[in-house]
Structures are given as C-alpha cells and as structure tokens.
Amino acid sequence: MELPALDMLLFLIGMGFVAGFIDASVGGGGLISVPALLLTGLPPNMVLGTNKLGGTLSSLTSTASFLASGKVSGKLVIILFPLSFVGSALGTYTVHLLPSDFLRPIVVGLLIVVLIYSLMKKQWDGTGAGVTFNWSRKLAAGVCALVLGYYDGFFGPGTGSFLMFFFLLLGFDFVRATANAKVLNLASNLASLGSFFLFKSVNIGYGLPMGLSMIFGALAGSQFAIRRGSRYVKPLFIIVTTVLIGKQLWDLWRP
C-alpha cells in the first residue's frame, strides 16, 4: 500500500476534514477533496476512485448521525435507497463506455435553476410530515432516486445539491432534506465505490487517511446542520452551489 509523504499526508488529512464537514452539511465535499487529490499527482481515474472511498466514509458517518437524530424519513428512504444504488452502479459502468463531458453544460444550467429557485423562495419551512405520497408522487420520487443515482455514478458534480433540492420540493426543510439526501448519497457512493474497486481505480494509501479525517469532518458537519437548523444550512447550501456552478463553468470554458 503506497503512502504519501508526511507533508502530503497532513495536507490530505486537513482537506479531508473540511470536505467532510461541507459534504455532511449541504453536499459538495468533492469541491475540496478532488482538487486536493489531483495535487498528489495521481492519475484522474485514480483520483475519482480514491475520492469515492473518502466520500463513502463521510456519507456513512453523516447518515448514521442524521439517523440517530431522527431527521431521516425512514419509510421513504428505505424505498429509494436501492433505486439510488442500482442507478449509480449503472452510471459508473456507463462512464467506462462513454465520455461524460457532454453532460457538463446541462448540469451547469440545472444548477443555476436550483440556485435561482432557492434564492427566490424565501421560506423552506416544511417538515415532510404532512406530505401525502400518492402513486404519482411515489413514481416521481422513484424516478428521481434512480436518475440521480445514475448521474452520481456517471458524472457526479452537484449530486448533493440536486438531492437536497428534490427533498425540498417534496416539502422537507433544509435539515431534513440534507438528512434524506445523505442516505441516498450513501447508496450511490457504495455502488460507485464497488465499481471503482472492480476497475482497480482506488488508492487505499491515499484514500484511507483522507477518508478517516472526512469521518470527523462529517460528524462535525452533520451536528452543525442538526443544531443550527435551516437558518444556517440554507446560506451554506447557496454558497456551495454557487461555487459548484463557477467550477463547472471554469472546466467548461477553459482552454
């Protein structure tokens, strides 16, 4: 197992904590962890697989924390979890057959729509408790879980934002939307990580130390979201989504 030099190890641990905190709060931890891993000199496919190891550990931690807090809608996510898992496995397999760059312009447009809608809607004060899930709503939820799982496995950036937005539209507040989104994100991460291991694209020596620090970051981030509530989570969600849009535009238009 190849280990990084001490200075790089400390760098990955620090960046892992920050990435885990952001990812557990509102999603988007890859904005921190992927550039950090790229600086190690690992090839891009190994960076994505190694990042998925850390992201899975982070998602597992934040999911457990949200479950313990009672913020997760158990009956709903039990149904959607396997759909997200299967979708992600199919997406990760597809990415080895097709280039994913053609998705970037579509993703930027969708993220901008999510951001504008979130800014215009002043109150997200639902709890999800009074939401009636008729057959059409159940079908829509299932399709969204499958499609976003596939997207996470195939491309990835913005998955946390899209999942949160999906649950917000269902009537949940920001904290409960974050909690439910993390469960589905865990499903897609597990499936994608298994696929990356299958294709031997995970560097455990780099990913495990970063992943362990992401666990502590995820614990801090999930507790921040639970204790501070929607008033603090919404601005962080808007900031991360704005940065994500900027990152995608930069990748789209740079030479």
C-alpha positions as CSV (number, residue, x, y, z in Angstrom):
1,M,0.0,0.0,0.0
2,E,1.6,3.2,-1.2
3,L,1.6,6.0,1.4
4,P,2.0,9.7,0.7
5,A,4.9,11.8,2.1
6,L,4.4,13.3,5.5
7,D,3.6,16.8,4.3
8,M,1.2,15.5,1.7
9,L,-0.4,13.2,4.3
10,L,-1.0,16.2,6.6
11,F,-2.4,18.2,3.7
12,L,-4.9,15.4,2.7
13,I,-6.0,15.0,6.4
14,G,-6.7,18.7,6.7
15,M,-8.5,18.9,3.3
16,G,-10.4,15.8,4.2
17,F,-11.8,17.3,7.4
18,V,-13.1,20.4,5.5
19,A,-14.5,18.3,2.7
20,G,-16.3,16.0,5.2
21,F,-17.8,19.0,7.0
22,I,-19.2,20.6,3.9
23,D,-20.4,17.3,2.4
24,A,-22.3,16.4,5.6
25,S,-23.8,19.9,5.9
26,V,-25.1,20.5,2.4
27,G,-23.1,18.2,0.0
28,G,-20.4,19.3,-2.4
29,G,-17.4,18.0,-0.5
30,G,-15.8,16.9,-3.7
31,L,-15.1,20.6,-4.4
32,I,-12.4,20.3,-1.8
33,S,-11.3,16.6,-1.9
34,V,-10.9,16.1,-5.7
35,P,-8.6,19.1,-6.3
36,A,-6.6,18.1,-3.2
37,L,-6.1,14.6,-4.6
38,L,-5.2,15.9,-8.0
39,L,-2.3,17.8,-6.3
40,T,-0.9,14.4,-5.3
41,G,-0.1,13.5,-8.9
42,L,-2.5,10.5,-9.0
43,P,-4.0,9.9,-12.5
44,P,-7.6,11.3,-12.9
45,N,-9.3,7.9,-12.8
46,M,-7.4,7.0,-9.6
47,V,-8.4,10.4,-8.2
48,L,-12.1,9.8,-8.7
49,G,-12.0,6.3,-7.3
50,T,-9.9,7.4,-4.3
51,N,-12.2,10.3,-3.7
52,K,-15.2,8.0,-3.7
53,L,-13.6,6.0,-0.9
54,G,-13.4,9.1,1.3
55,G,-16.8,10.3,0.2
56,T,-18.4,6.9,1.1
57,L,-16.8,7.0,4.6
58,S,-18.1,10.6,5.0
59,S,-21.6,9.7,3.8
60,L,-21.7,6.7,6.1
61,T,-20.8,8.8,9.1
62,S,-23.2,11.6,8.4
63,T,-26.0,9.2,7.6
64,A,-25.5,7.5,10.9
65,S,-25.5,10.9,12.7
66,F,-28.7,12.0,11.0
67,L,-30.4,8.7,11.7
68,A,-29.6,9.0,15.3
69,S,-31.1,12.5,15.4
70,G,-34.4,11.3,13.9
71,K,-34.2,13.6,11.0
72,V,-34.4,10.8,8.3
73,S,-37.7,9.8,6.9
74,G,-37.1,6.0,7.3
75,K,-40.0,4.6,5.2
76,L,-39.3,6.9,2.3
77,V,-35.5,6.4,2.1
78,I,-35.9,2.6,2.5
79,I,-37.8,2.5,-0.8
80,L,-35.5,4.9,-2.6
81,F,-32.1,3.6,-1.3
82,P,-31.9,0.5,-3.6
83,L,-33.0,2.6,-6.6
84,S,-30.2,5.1,-6.0
85,F,-27.8,2.1,-5.6
86,V,-28.7,0.5,-8.8
87,G,-28.7,3.7,-10.7
88,S,-25.2,4.6,-9.5
89,A,-23.9,1.1,-10.4
90,L,-25.2,1.5,-14.0
91,G,-23.8,5.1,-14.2
92,T,-20.3,4.0,-13.1
93,Y,-20.4,1.2,-15.7
94,T,-21.5,3.6,-18.4
95,V,-18.7,6.1,-17.7
96,H,-16.2,3.4,-18.8
97,L,-18.0,3.2,-22.2
98,L,-18.9,6.9,-22.9
99,P,-17.3,10.3,-22.2
100,S,-19.2,12.2,-19.5
101,D,-18.1,15.7,-20.5
102,F,-21.1,16.3,-22.7
103,L,-23.2,16.4,-19.5
104,R,-21.4,19.5,-18.2
105,P,-23.4,22.2,-19.9
106,I,-26.7,20.6,-18.9
107,V,-25.5,20.3,-15.3
108,V,-24.5,24.0,-15.2
109,G,-27.9,25.0,-16.4
110,L,-29.7,22.8,-13.9
111,L,-27.6,24.1,-11.0
112,I,-28.3,27.7,-12.0
113,V,-32.1,26.9,-12.0
114,V,-31.7,25.3,-8.5
115,L,-29.8,28.3,-7.2
116,I,-32.3,30.9,-8.5
117,Y,-35.3,29.0,-7.2
118,S,-33.7,28.6,-3.8
119,L,-32.9,32.3,-3.7
120,M,-36.4,33.4,-4.8
121,K,-38.2,31.0,-2.4
122,K,-37.9,32.8,0.9
123,Q,-39.2,30.0,3.2
124,W,-38.4,26.3,3.1
125,D,-40.3,25.6,6.3
126,G,-41.9,22.3,5.6
127,T,-41.1,19.2,7.6
128,G,-42.2,16.5,5.3
129,A,-44.6,15.1,7.9
130,G,-47.7,16.2,6.2
131,V,-46.7,15.2,2.6
132,T,-49.2,12.7,1.0
133,F,-47.4,10.2,-1.2
134,N,-49.9,9.2,-3.8
135,W,-48.9,6.9,-6.7
136,S,-47.8,9.8,-9.0
137,R,-45.6,11.3,-6.2
138,K,-44.1,7.9,-5.4
139,L,-43.3,7.3,-9.1
140,A,-41.7,10.7,-9.3
141,A,-39.6,10.0,-6.2
142,G,-38.5,6.6,-7.5
143,V,-37.5,8.0,-10.9
144,C,-35.6,10.9,-9.3
145,A,-33.7,8.5,-7.0
146,L,-32.8,6.2,-9.9
147,V,-31.8,9.1,-12.3
148,L,-29.8,11.0,-9.7
149,G,-28.1,7.7,-8.6
150,Y,-27.2,7.1,-12.2
151,Y,-25.9,10.7,-12.6
152,D,-23.7,10.3,-9.5
153,G,-22.1,7.2,-10.8
154,F,-21.7,8.6,-14.3
155,F,-20.6,12.2,-13.7
156,G,-21.2,13.3,-10.1
157,P,-20.8,17.1,-9.5
158,G,-23.8,18.6,-7.9
159,T,-25.5,15.4,-6.8
160,G,-25.8,16.6,-3.2
161,S,-27.4,19.8,-4.4
162,F,-29.9,18.0,-6.7
163,L,-30.8,15.5,-4.0
164,M,-31.4,18.3,-1.4
165,F,-33.5,20.3,-3.9
166,F,-35.6,17.2,-4.7
167,F,-36.4,16.7,-1.0
168,L,-37.1,20.4,-0.5
169,L,-39.6,20.2,-3.3
170,L,-41.3,17.3,-1.5
171,G,-41.9,19.5,1.5
172,F,-39.0,19.0,3.8
173,D,-37.0,21.7,5.5
174,F,-33.3,22.1,4.8
175,V,-32.1,19.9,7.7
176,R,-34.4,17.1,6.9
177,A,-33.7,17.4,3.2
178,T,-30.0,17.2,4.0
179,A,-30.6,14.1,6.1
180,N,-32.6,12.2,3.5
181,A,-30.2,13.3,0.7
182,K,-27.2,11.9,2.6
183,V,-28.9,8.4,2.8
184,L,-29.4,8.3,-0.9
185,N,-25.9,9.7,-1.5
186,L,-24.6,6.9,0.6
187,A,-26.3,4.3,-1.6
188,S,-24.9,5.8,-4.8
189,N,-21.4,6.1,-3.2
190,L,-21.4,2.5,-2.1
191,A,-22.3,1.3,-5.6
192,S,-19.8,3.6,-7.3
193,L,-17.0,2.7,-4.9
194,G,-17.6,-1.0,-5.6
195,S,-17.3,-0.4,-9.3
196,F,-14.1,1.7,-8.8
197,F,-12.6,-1.2,-6.8
198,L,-13.6,-3.6,-9.6
199,F,-11.7,-1.5,-12.1
200,K,-8.8,-1.1,-9.7
201,S,-9.1,2.7,-9.5
202,V,-8.8,3.2,-5.8
203,N,-5.5,4.1,-4.0
204,I,-6.1,3.0,-0.4
205,G,-2.9,4.5,0.9
206,Y,-4.1,8.0,-0.1
207,G,-7.8,7.5,0.3
208,L,-7.9,5.9,3.8
209,P,-6.1,8.7,5.7
210,M,-8.2,11.3,3.9
211,G,-11.4,9.2,4.4
212,L,-10.7,8.9,8.2
213,S,-10.3,12.7,8.5
214,M,-13.5,13.1,6.5
215,I,-15.3,10.9,9.1
216,F,-14.5,13.5,11.8
217,G,-15.4,16.3,9.4
218,A,-18.8,14.6,8.6
219,L,-19.5,14.3,12.4
220,A,-18.9,18.0,12.9
221,G,-20.8,19.0,9.8
222,S,-23.9,16.9,10.5
223,Q,-24.1,18.1,14.1
224,F,-23.7,21.7,12.8
225,A,-26.7,21.1,10.5
226,I,-28.8,19.4,13.2
227,R,-28.1,22.0,15.9
228,R,-28.0,25.2,13.8
229,G,-31.1,24.4,11.7
230,S,-32.3,25.6,8.3
231,R,-31.4,29.3,9.0
232,Y,-27.7,28.3,8.8
233,V,-27.9,25.4,6.4
234,K,-29.6,27.4,3.6
235,P,-26.8,30.1,3.2
236,L,-24.2,27.3,3.2
237,F,-26.2,25.5,0.5
238,I,-26.4,28.6,-1.6
239,I,-22.6,29.3,-1.3
240,V,-21.6,25.7,-2.1
241,T,-24.0,25.6,-5.1
242,T,-22.7,28.9,-6.4
243,V,-19.0,27.7,-6.1
244,L,-20.0,24.5,-7.8
245,I,-21.5,26.4,-10.7
246,G,-18.4,28.5,-11.0
247,K,-16.2,25.4,-11.0
248,Q,-18.3,23.7,-13.8
249,L,-18.2,26.9,-15.9
250,W,-14.4,27.1,-15.5
251,D,-14.0,23.5,-16.5
252,L,-16.4,24.0,-19.5
253,W,-14.7,27.2,-20.9
254,R,-11.0,26.9,-20.0
255,P,-8.7,26.0,-23.0
